[in-house]
Amino acid sequence: MTKQKILGRLKRLGLKVQRLQFPVNRAPDPPYVIYLTDEDVRGDDTTINRLKNVGLSLELYTDRLPDEALEERIESLVLYDVPYRKNQVPIESENMVQTAYELEFVEKLKGATING
């Protein structure tokens, strides 16, 4: 699995997807997804194949109430082959709900052997 594959699946659902945050005062109307990443690369510069541990948080924002139909689409069409944790919290000041999906997986990176 790769981060790009998951983000591509989200975009094919027609969702607006942005890393970290939308520009100030330019957030779209919900629903939309904000994603955050945490990456840790293992291996050194002499390793042909290195591993990257990826933590990916997908935050779905919906208007007023959770959108169970949209959550089902995300879970069945985007996250169907990735383990995840799910958490929901209301954001009362914005009259929105955040549904967060936390994923962890390993990407294999290809590197060149360096001698010298």
N, C-alpha and C positions, 0 to 999 in steps of 0.2 A: 504494500500500500504506500502511496505517496500523498503528501499534502496537496500537490497540484491536482491529483486525481479526485480527491474529495471536494476541493473547491470547484473543479469543473462540473462535477455532478450537481452541486448546489446551484450553480449558474444555469444549468440546463433546466432546472425547475422554474426559472424565471425570477429568482430572488435577486435583489440587489445585495451585493457582497462587497465588504470593504475591510481592509486591515486596520486595526486599532480604533479608528473612528472616522466619521465623515467630517469634511471641513466644517468649521464653525458656521452655524446658521444655514447649513446646506444639507442637513440630514433629510432623507426622503421620508415620505409617509410610510408607516409600517404596512406590511411586514418587511423586515430586512435583517441581514445577518452581519455581525461584526465578528472577525476572527482574530485570535491572538495565538502566538506560537512561542514555544520554548524548545530549543534544540541543543543537543549535546553530542558532539562528534567524537568517536572513539577510534583510535589507531594513530599511527605516526606517519611521517612523510615517506617512509620506506615501504609502506603497506600498499599493496595493489588494490585491495578492497577495504574500505573503511565503512563503519557503521554510524548512522546518525539516529540517536534516540529523539523522537519528536513528540512533544506534548502540544496538542492542538485544542483550543477552546473555540467552539462555535456558539455564538450568542444570538439566538433568534429573538427579535423584538416584535411584539404584536400589540395591537391597539386594544386597550381595556381588558380583554379576556384572553386566556390561552386559546390558540387556534388548533384544536385537536386534529382536524383533518390535515392541516399543513404539517403538524408534527408527525403524523402517520406517514405522509409522503416523504419527509426527510428521513425517517427511520427505515422505511422500506426501500427507498430508491437511492439514498445517499450513503447511509450508514449500515446497510444490510450485511456487510462483510467485515465490520470493524467493531470491536468491543467499545462500549462507551458508558459513561455515567451521565445521568440526566438530573437537572435541578431546575426548579421554577421559583421565581420570586416576583411579587408585584413591585412595580416602581410607581408608587402612588403620586409622587410629585409630577410625573410625566403622563399619568393615566395610561401606563403601558404594563406589559408583562414580559419578563425576560425568561426564556427557556434556554438553559446552557447545557451543551453537550461537551463533555470532557473526554478526549481520546488520547491514547498513547500507542505508538507503534514505532517500528524500526525501519529506516530506509537504508538500503545498501548503496554506498557511494563508490564510484570507480575512480581510482587515482592512478597516477603513473609512478612506477618505481624510480626512485632517485638514487643514483650511485655517485657519491662523491663529495 
